[in-house]
Amino acid sequence: MSSLPLDLAQAGLTVGAAAALSGIGLVVCYRATGVLNLAQGAIAMVTAYAVRQTIVVWHWPRALAVPVCLLVFAPAIGWALDAVVFRRLQRRGAGPVESLVACLGVFVLLVGAAFLLWGPTPLADAPSLLPSSPWAVLAVVAVLGAAVAAVGRWTAFGTQVRAVVDNRRLAELSGVDADRVSSVGWAFGAFTAGLTGAVLAPGLRLDPYGLPLLVMETMAVAVIAGLRSVGVAVASALALGVLQSELTQFHPGGWAQSLLQAVGANLFALALLAAVLLLRLRFPGSERRAYQAVLTGPPIMARTEASPRAFATRIGCAALLLLPFAFRPDDLRAALQVPALALVLLSIVVVTGYGGQVSLGQAGYAGLGALFTGLLAGGGRVLGLPAFPAPVALLVAVVLAAPLGLLVGWPAIRRRGLVLALTTFAVGTAISRLVFQQPAATTGVVLDRTGLLGHDRFFYGLELALLAAALLLVRALRRGRIGRALGAMRDHEAGAAAAGVDVPRLKLLAFVVGAALAALGGGLLGLGGQAFDPNAFDPVIGLIWFAAVVVFGADSAVGAVLAAALLVGLDTGTVAGVSTAVVGALALLLGRLPPGGLAGLARRPARWTGTASTPAPGSLPVPGLGELRLTPLGRRLAARLPVPAPSAAPAGEAPSGLPPLAGERLTARNVTRRFAGVTAVDGVTLAVPPGRITALTGPNGAGKSTLFDCLSGAGRPDAGQVLLGGRDITGLPDHARARLGLARTFQQLAVFPGLTVADNILVGAEQAAGGRRTSSAVEETQAVLRLLGLTALRDHAAAGLPTGTLRLVELGRALAMAPTALLLDEPAAGLDRRETALLVELLHRLADGGLALLLVEHDRELVDELAGGVHVMRAGRTQFHGGRVGVTRDA
Ligand SMILES: Nc1ncnc2c1ncn2[C@@H]1O[C@H](COP(=O)(O)OP(=O)(O)OP(=O)(O)O)[C@@H](O)[C@H]1O
């Protein structure tokens, strides 16, 4: 006997089991390689096509076709990807964004290849490999799940996988063949992807976009499983599959019916959204070195003129945009997409290239721009507003879409790297599925161009004018105070906050500006084609756009325009899929391109590497030294060292003084900070008076850094107070404390490699007073550059400079904030003796000038030399505090 719920459960189990297969592959691949395989869906799709090709077109017997496709073809894709792309990245210690872009490259390349080989027409004849009942797929899931668990638990290979994931280098040193582990991981992941595709394809119409997106949505189950537990992935996949199916039996009627249908049809996409928004996800290693060279080219804010190559690129770009005025009508109609798409891609440049926030959902905002424009032009559909003429509708649409940038902006405040990328993708997919795919939202959309706008030539001119305005706006944004703050945030969030940058607000701003630009571009795309096409804003297309932007230079506005021209040109001039395949291939070559993608080629490379004029490590300048009072240690150290070469500063430049310093007492009162199970700081009271250096010392794990973070605002105490000059600052975030005069440096350098040396310091100067006039900030920066002898390096990228120089840059940033209290976390780490000697002199001079200085330091000689007061911690508590020099020897 059967009943409806039981039948539905059975049907749901088939989908759930397919999602479980995908989940198993994603988890295993991630555990073996540390890469979340975003190309899983594309591998599933090409395998499904291969199965169909061999059985339906070539008439191979199933007994041959199935093993060839699933056991040879799909795993070979995985193996090849590892060998050609990912192993190299692993060896280079590439960050998660580089891996993510490479995955997107693979994804885009496979989608493009499928277009070229099989065309865009959906195919409804994918053969079924398994019986229609779910039990066969479930049996496959059970066998695979059990096999993975058994291999993980009981075999040497399982141990090797854990070792490689923990620490690839260490594992290799102890004899583990890490390459073999990642090859097997990729091959297995690709095999499960192929299996998923083969199971799902018969129930769908097979096309290059649909199946990949469906499989990407099944990432939900791997994410719910924390990319760790195969069991949780399988259980959640089956539960979601069954729930999705069961929801179809309810028919509440009215709007609830549409809502239920939309939720049911998109349950995996919504589960992914819920998982990334609600779960506290932390993927091991996924936030490490998030925004490396793949996003950041040479700094473009240097004072020196743009290189002739960059200038020529801009002129070429402008000529390219003017060319369509001479086109025939049909070609001009196609070219209408270029400026519009350039605006959408520019939005990715602002959010990802400038701000470092990986945003995979910009297609959603572009679609909203088009949809709102159409609805507003039709009238009465948005907030009861009347019908507007098309240009006004477009601008109102932009205004309405911009605040929706907060949909990803808010989650982005607490998310980074891979988790943020998944969040933006999930939001974009949800917008597409819950809005664009709903007939109720998209019927009656009017995107006609009437009057002058109906003339393509005029409309193209209007598009160019809007693009030019946007480029000027983005350029002003990039080169000003906000641009520097964005660059700082992209390169090192904690460092940016310590320099006074209000990181959460800046993230919101980046996403809002990004949403506005994307909506403007989307609206123009819609008006250009005079229709709203939901498929034009498909999340998969958004991934292709993202890959294109990164390939052309994520932080290059000109790159965005060229990328748009290439995509549109190839799409109209060749067959479908060529543009996608080209972008995919270029994305895979990204590791071989200069930093900053193709745009990096057009920028002056000497400034980036800095090899021509970067001084050798430790060659600190002399200016200022003559004026400094040498203390006994300074004299001892300096005596042992060769006299430094004269001056890195230009000849005749007078050594500059410090900005005026006025110290304030920094106090911690009964500060306690607990982590799960550990009381890292336990009721510590500490005073840092002005005009003196106070040393905070103690053994490893004593709680020094935690206390330091509580003082600077990087961490909040669970109990106790922090006061600066008598003002309670306990509740203030780090950037607000920095703006009040509490500057800090980090144990692990927190400089901004994508900015020049001067801009690293200028960020601190101009954030200090929260909007101080830039001219005075520039003067202070120059003074600090002179003081630290960094003038000759001012226009060099911080990337690639020696550690000693970077410590000075970081110190310079703190000094440029005209602090009243300065916190230094092991400032001598990585310095050579001469640099240490100079640091000693400088710190003495700062204290003499009246600054309150707190120094975390292990080196006892240095502490005794520098500190007028010492605070010794052990196991989270104060062990000793006093003001006698030489006390650490007694403590
Ligand atoms: N985020 C965290 N989560 C859990 N425990 C933490 C965290 N940060 C610090 N701890 C724990 O708090 C204790 C104090 O750590 P802390 O880094 O403050 O010590 P430290 O004196 O600065 O050590 P070191 O000199 O090695 O830098 C240690 O037991 C550490 O493991």
The ligand as an SDF file (V2000), in Angstrom:
LIG
                    3D

 31 33  0  0  0  0  0  0  0  0999 V2000
   41.3820   33.1470   20.0780 N   0  0  0  0  0  0  0  0  0  0  0  0
   41.7140   32.3080   21.0570 C   0  0  0  0  0  0  0  0  0  0  0  0
   40.9560   31.2220   21.3230 N   0  0  0  0  0  0  0  0  0  0  0  0
   41.2670   30.3700   22.3300 C   0  0  0  0  0  0  0  0  0  0  0  0
   42.3320   30.5210   23.1430 N   0  0  0  0  0  0  0  0  0  0  0  0
   43.1290   31.5790   22.9320 C   0  0  0  0  0  0  0  0  0  0  0  0
   42.8700   32.5260   21.8920 C   0  0  0  0  0  0  0  0  0  0  0  0
   43.8340   33.4860   21.9340 N   0  0  0  0  0  0  0  0  0  0  0  0
   44.6490   33.1520   22.9520 C   0  0  0  0  0  0  0  0  0  0  0  0
   44.2330   32.0060   23.5420 N   0  0  0  0  0  0  0  0  0  0  0  0
   44.8390   31.3450   24.6830 C   0  0  0  0  0  0  0  0  0  0  0  0
   45.0240   32.3180   25.6970 O   0  0  0  0  0  0  0  0  0  0  0  0
   46.2550   32.1080   26.3510 C   0  0  0  0  0  0  0  0  0  0  0  0
   47.0960   33.3660   26.2800 C   0  0  0  0  0  0  0  0  0  0  0  0
   47.5130   33.5670   24.9160 O   0  0  0  0  0  0  0  0  0  0  0  0
   48.3020   34.8580   24.4480 P   0  0  0  0  0  0  0  0  0  0  0  0
   48.5360   34.7140   22.9880 O   0  0  0  0  0  0  0  0  0  0  0  0
   47.5860   36.0740   24.9170 O   0  0  0  0  0  0  0  0  0  0  0  0
   49.6860   34.7020   25.2200 O   0  0  0  0  0  0  0  0  0  0  0  0
   51.0430   35.4810   24.9760 P   0  0  0  0  0  0  0  0  0  0  0  0
   51.5710   35.7810   26.3190 O   0  0  0  0  0  0  0  0  0  0  0  0
   50.8160   36.6210   24.0810 O   0  0  0  0  0  0  0  0  0  0  0  0
   51.9150   34.3770   24.2460 O   0  0  0  0  0  0  0  0  0  0  0  0
   53.0970   34.5960   23.1690 P   0  0  0  0  0  0  0  0  0  0  0  0
   54.2100   35.2240   23.8950 O   0  0  0  0  0  0  0  0  0  0  0  0
   53.4010   33.2110   22.7290 O   0  0  0  0  0  0  0  0  0  0  0  0
   52.5400   35.4480   22.0720 O   0  0  0  0  0  0  0  0  0  0  0  0
   46.9150   30.9180   25.6920 C   0  0  0  0  0  0  0  0  0  0  0  0
   46.6180   29.7720   26.4630 O   0  0  0  0  0  0  0  0  0  0  0  0
   46.2350   30.8330   24.3610 C   0  0  0  0  0  0  0  0  0  0  0  0
   46.1860   29.5130   23.8960 O   0  0  0  0  0  0  0  0  0  0  0  0
  1  2  1  0
  2  3  1  0
  2  7  2  0
  3  4  2  0
  4  5  1  0
  5  6  2  0
  6  7  1  0
  6 10  1  0
  7  8  1  0
  8  9  2  0
  9 10  1  0
 10 11  1  0
 11 12  1  0
 11 30  1  0
 12 13  1  0
 13 14  1  0
 13 28  1  0
 14 15  1  0
 15 16  1  0
 16 17  2  0
 16 18  1  0
 16 19  1  0
 19 20  1  0
 20 21  2  0
 20 22  1  0
 20 23  1  0
 23 24  1  0
 24 25  2  0
 24 26  1  0
 24 27  1  0
 28 29  1  0
 28 30  1  0
 30 31  1  0
M  END
$$$$
